Amino acid sequence: MFGIIVLIVFVIITLLAMVKIVPEQEAWIIEQFGKYRKTLAAGLHLIIPFVQKASYKINLKEEVIDVAPQVCITNDNVQVTVDGILYLKVMDPQKAAYGIENYRYATSQLAQTTMRSEIGKIELDNTFSERDTINDAIVKAVDQASDPWGIKVTRYEIKNLEPSDSVREAMEQQMTAEREKRADVLESDGMKLAEINHSKGVREESINLSKGERQRTMNVAEGRAKSIEIEASATAKGIKMIAEVLQQPNAERAKTLRIMDQYVSQMGNIFQQSETTVLPVELSQVRSIIQGIAPGLKLGGDK
């Protein structure tokens, strides 16, 4: 009776050892007498107890590995501390199990060495702007090196990139100087623009003044021309009227009297403006002229 119980227990243990359930996104490496036999995918499987065993259980999900910080030297001999995150996935479980002892540690170390190499190719000022280029280079290098291990490196991201304290202070001073320089440039550009606008305003003002002066001169000239035209027209009308009057009887005598009146008037002005006057004609000549104009007029001295 005892032997039957032992046999039943042995059979149950054997059946339990034969049945293997592999979870999703995992792969089990089965060895038979220490030698690779097969790879079990997700699902229910049967193996031979005590002959076969699952030596490795490989995770097929994408894994995230934190790459430890390390000191790198840039192309211009500046020390910077860099760390990152590596994303990888097992594509061949057999190679991952037998190709290397610990693929996670190996890919992390390979990412560190590649990162030091890539940082050493560029200068400090470019390390911040060329992160994407560095990430792509590390992914390409690590993926190519880890291909014999059945590993696929999907991406790498630099998490922190920190220079030393002295370099950081120098960079802050440089950025401050750059900001001050940009401020000075903007101020000078503003002053330059203001001067240009002022000169343009002065130029426009001069143009407007010259146009106004030109228009005023034209208006004055037009007014003078109009005045001369009116005066000439009036003079012509007066001459025409005088000519018409001269055609009438006794017109010649009236003309002579008018001329004589103007002559005497001018002589009177000369006498008033000067103390000593030299007469241009003899008094007798003046008398004869008056008698010629008005024969019936009697002057002093006539009998």
C-alpha positions as CSV (number, residue, x, y, z in Angstrom):
1,M,0.0,0.0,0.0
2,F,2.8,2.4,0.9
3,G,4.6,1.6,-2.4
4,I,1.4,2.4,-4.4
5,I,1.2,5.8,-2.7
6,V,4.8,6.6,-3.5
7,L,4.3,5.6,-7.1
8,I,1.3,7.8,-7.4
9,V,3.1,10.8,-5.9
10,F,6.1,10.1,-8.3
11,V,3.8,10.0,-11.3
12,I,2.1,13.3,-10.3
13,I,5.5,15.0,-9.8
14,T,6.7,13.7,-13.1
15,L,3.6,15.0,-14.9
16,L,4.0,18.4,-13.3
17,A,7.6,18.5,-14.3
18,M,6.6,17.6,-17.9
19,V,4.2,20.4,-18.3
20,K,5.7,23.9,-18.9
21,I,3.6,27.1,-19.5
22,V,5.7,29.9,-21.1
23,P,4.2,33.4,-20.5
24,E,3.7,35.9,-23.4
25,Q,6.7,37.8,-24.6
26,E,9.1,35.2,-23.1
27,A,11.2,32.5,-24.6
28,W,12.7,29.5,-22.7
29,I,15.9,27.8,-23.7
30,I,15.7,24.0,-23.2
31,E,18.8,22.0,-22.7
32,Q,19.1,18.3,-22.8
33,F,22.0,16.8,-20.8
34,G,23.5,20.3,-20.8
35,K,23.2,20.8,-24.6
36,Y,20.9,23.2,-26.4
37,R,17.8,21.4,-27.5
38,K,15.1,23.9,-28.5
39,T,13.5,27.3,-27.8
40,L,10.0,27.3,-26.3
41,A,7.7,30.2,-27.4
42,A,4.7,31.4,-25.4
43,G,2.1,28.7,-24.6
44,L,1.8,25.1,-23.2
45,H,4.7,22.7,-23.7
46,L,5.9,19.3,-22.6
47,I,9.4,18.4,-21.8
48,I,11.1,15.2,-20.6
49,P,11.7,15.5,-16.8
50,F,15.2,15.0,-15.4
51,V,16.5,14.9,-19.0
52,Q,15.5,18.4,-20.3
53,K,15.3,21.6,-18.4
54,A,14.7,25.3,-19.0
55,S,18.2,26.8,-18.6
56,Y,17.4,30.4,-19.6
57,K,14.2,32.4,-19.6
58,I,14.6,35.3,-22.0
59,N,12.4,38.4,-21.8
60,L,11.4,39.5,-25.4
61,K,10.0,42.9,-24.3
62,E,11.8,46.1,-25.1
63,E,14.1,46.8,-22.1
64,V,15.3,50.1,-20.8
65,I,18.8,50.2,-19.4
66,D,20.1,53.1,-17.4
67,V,23.7,53.9,-18.6
68,A,25.8,55.1,-15.7
69,P,27.3,58.6,-15.7
70,Q,30.8,58.9,-16.9
71,V,33.4,61.6,-17.6
72,C,34.1,62.3,-21.3
73,I,36.6,64.7,-22.9
74,T,35.5,66.8,-25.8
75,N,37.6,67.7,-28.8
76,D,38.6,71.0,-27.2
77,N,39.8,69.1,-24.0
78,V,36.9,70.0,-21.7
79,Q,35.5,67.4,-19.3
80,V,31.8,66.7,-19.3
81,T,29.8,64.2,-17.3
82,V,27.3,62.3,-19.5
83,D,24.7,59.6,-18.8
84,G,21.9,58.2,-20.9
85,I,19.2,55.6,-21.4
86,L,19.5,52.7,-23.8
87,Y,16.5,50.9,-25.3
88,L,17.0,47.3,-26.6
89,K,15.1,44.2,-27.5
90,V,16.1,40.5,-27.8
91,M,15.5,39.3,-31.3
92,D,17.3,35.9,-31.1
93,P,16.9,34.2,-27.6
94,Q,19.5,31.5,-28.4
95,K,22.2,34.0,-29.3
96,A,21.3,36.1,-26.2
97,A,21.6,33.1,-24.0
98,Y,24.9,31.7,-25.5
99,G,26.4,34.6,-27.3
100,I,27.5,36.5,-24.2
101,E,27.4,36.1,-20.5
102,N,25.3,39.2,-19.7
103,Y,23.9,41.1,-22.7
104,R,22.5,43.9,-20.6
105,Y,25.8,44.7,-19.0
106,A,27.7,44.3,-22.2
107,T,25.4,46.7,-24.2
108,S,25.6,49.2,-21.4
109,Q,29.4,49.2,-21.4
110,L,29.5,49.3,-25.2
111,A,27.2,52.4,-25.1
112,Q,29.5,54.1,-22.6
113,T,32.6,53.5,-24.7
114,T,30.9,54.6,-27.9
115,M,29.6,57.7,-26.1
116,R,33.1,58.7,-25.0
117,S,34.3,58.2,-28.6
118,E,31.5,60.3,-30.1
119,I,31.9,63.1,-27.5
120,G,35.6,63.3,-28.2
121,K,34.9,64.1,-31.9
122,I,33.0,67.4,-31.2
123,E,33.7,70.6,-29.3
124,L,31.9,71.6,-26.1
125,D,29.8,74.2,-27.8
126,N,28.4,71.6,-30.2
127,T,27.6,68.9,-27.7
128,F,24.3,70.5,-26.7
129,S,23.2,71.2,-30.2
130,E,24.2,67.8,-31.7
131,R,22.6,65.5,-29.2
132,D,20.5,63.8,-31.9
133,T,23.6,63.2,-34.0
134,I,25.4,61.6,-30.9
135,N,22.4,59.5,-30.1
136,D,22.1,58.2,-33.7
137,A,25.8,57.4,-33.8
138,I,25.6,55.4,-30.5
139,V,22.6,53.5,-31.6
140,K,24.3,52.5,-34.9
141,A,27.5,51.5,-33.3
142,V,26.0,49.5,-30.4
143,D,23.4,47.8,-32.6
144,Q,26.1,46.7,-35.0
145,A,28.3,45.4,-32.2
146,S,25.5,43.6,-30.5
147,D,24.1,41.8,-33.6
148,P,26.0,38.6,-32.8
149,W,24.3,38.5,-29.4
150,G,20.8,38.6,-31.0
151,I,20.2,42.1,-29.6
152,K,18.5,45.0,-31.4
153,V,19.2,48.4,-30.1
154,T,16.2,50.6,-30.9
155,R,17.4,54.0,-29.6
156,Y,19.6,55.9,-27.2
157,E,18.9,59.1,-25.4
158,I,21.4,61.3,-23.6
159,K,19.8,62.1,-20.2
160,N,22.2,64.6,-18.7
161,L,25.3,66.4,-20.1
162,E,27.0,68.5,-17.5
163,P,30.3,70.3,-17.7
164,S,32.5,70.9,-14.7
165,D,31.8,73.8,-12.3
166,S,34.5,76.0,-13.7
167,V,33.5,75.4,-17.3
168,R,29.8,76.1,-16.3
169,E,30.8,79.4,-14.8
170,A,32.8,80.3,-17.9
171,M,29.9,79.4,-20.1
172,E,27.5,81.5,-18.0
173,Q,29.9,84.4,-18.4
174,Q,30.1,83.8,-22.1
175,M,26.4,83.7,-22.4
176,T,26.1,87.0,-20.4
177,A,28.7,88.6,-22.7
178,E,26.7,87.4,-25.7
179,R,23.5,88.7,-24.4
180,E,25.1,92.1,-23.7
181,K,26.6,92.1,-27.1
182,R,23.2,91.4,-28.7
183,A,21.7,94.1,-26.6
184,D,24.4,96.6,-27.7
185,V,23.9,95.5,-31.3
186,L,20.1,96.0,-31.0
187,E,20.6,99.4,-29.4
188,S,23.0,100.5,-32.1
189,D,20.6,99.2,-34.8
190,G,17.8,101.2,-33.1
191,M,19.9,104.3,-33.1
192,K,20.9,103.8,-36.7
193,L,17.3,103.3,-37.7
194,A,16.3,106.4,-35.8
195,E,19.0,108.5,-37.5
196,I,17.9,107.1,-40.9
197,N,14.2,108.0,-40.1
198,H,15.3,111.4,-38.9
199,S,17.3,112.0,-42.1
200,K,14.4,110.8,-44.2
201,G,12.1,113.2,-42.3
202,V,14.5,116.1,-42.9
203,R,14.7,115.2,-46.5
204,E,11.0,115.0,-46.9
205,E,10.6,118.3,-45.1
206,S,13.2,119.9,-47.4
207,I,11.4,118.5,-50.4
208,N,8.1,119.8,-49.2
209,L,9.5,123.2,-48.4
210,S,11.1,123.5,-51.8
211,K,7.9,122.4,-53.4
212,G,6.0,125.0,-51.4
213,E,8.6,127.7,-52.2
214,R,8.4,126.8,-55.9
215,Q,4.6,127.0,-55.8
216,R,4.7,130.3,-54.0
217,T,7.2,131.7,-56.6
218,M,5.0,130.4,-59.4
219,N,2.0,132.0,-57.8
220,V,3.8,135.3,-57.3
221,A,5.1,135.2,-60.9
222,E,1.6,134.4,-62.2
223,G,0.3,137.3,-60.1
224,R,2.9,139.7,-61.5
225,A,2.3,138.5,-65.0
226,K,-1.4,138.9,-64.5
227,S,-0.8,142.4,-63.1
228,I,1.5,143.4,-66.0
229,E,-1.1,142.0,-68.4
230,I,-3.9,144.0,-66.8
231,E,-1.7,147.2,-66.6
232,A,-0.6,146.7,-70.2
233,S,-4.2,146.2,-71.3
234,A,-5.2,149.4,-69.3
235,T,-2.3,151.3,-70.9
236,A,-3.3,150.1,-74.3
237,K,-6.9,151.1,-73.7
238,G,-5.7,154.6,-72.5
239,I,-3.5,155.1,-75.5
240,K,-6.3,154.0,-77.7
241,M,-8.6,156.5,-76.0
242,I,-6.0,159.3,-76.3
243,A,-5.5,158.5,-79.9
244,E,-9.3,158.7,-80.5
245,V,-9.3,162.0,-78.6
246,L,-6.4,163.4,-80.7
247,Q,-8.5,162.9,-83.8
248,Q,-11.0,165.5,-82.6
249,P,-10.8,169.3,-83.3
250,N,-8.4,171.3,-81.0
251,A,-6.9,168.0,-79.8
252,E,-3.3,169.2,-80.7
253,R,-3.7,172.3,-78.5
254,A,-5.0,170.2,-75.6
255,K,-2.1,167.8,-76.0
256,T,0.4,170.6,-75.9
257,L,-1.2,172.1,-72.8
258,R,-1.1,168.7,-71.0
259,I,2.6,168.4,-71.8
260,M,3.3,171.9,-70.6
261,D,1.3,171.2,-67.4
262,Q,3.5,168.2,-66.7
263,Y,6.6,170.2,-67.5
264,V,5.7,173.0,-65.1
265,S,4.8,170.5,-62.4
266,Q,8.2,168.7,-62.7
267,M,10.0,172.1,-62.5
268,G,8.0,172.9,-59.4
269,N,9.2,169.7,-57.8
270,I,12.8,170.5,-58.7
271,F,12.5,173.9,-57.1
272,Q,11.1,172.4,-53.9
273,Q,13.7,169.7,-53.5
274,S,16.8,171.8,-54.1
275,E,18.1,175.2,-52.9
276,T,20.0,176.0,-56.1
277,T,18.6,175.1,-59.5
278,V,20.0,175.5,-63.0
279,L,17.2,175.9,-65.5
280,P,17.5,173.9,-68.6
281,V,16.0,176.6,-70.9
282,E,15.9,180.4,-71.0
283,L,12.9,182.1,-69.5
284,S,12.2,183.7,-72.8
285,Q,12.0,180.3,-74.3
286,V,9.5,179.2,-71.7
287,R,7.5,182.3,-72.4
288,S,7.5,181.7,-76.1
289,I,6.5,178.1,-75.6
290,I,3.5,179.2,-73.4
291,Q,2.5,181.9,-76.0
292,G,2.7,179.2,-78.7
293,I,0.4,177.0,-76.8
294,A,-2.0,179.7,-75.8
295,P,-1.8,182.7,-78.1
296,G,-4.6,184.5,-76.3
297,L,-2.9,184.1,-72.9
298,K,-1.2,187.4,-71.7
299,L,1.9,187.1,-69.5
300,G,3.4,189.8,-67.3
301,G,5.3,192.4,-69.4
302,D,3.1,192.3,-72.4
303,K,1.5,195.5,-73.6
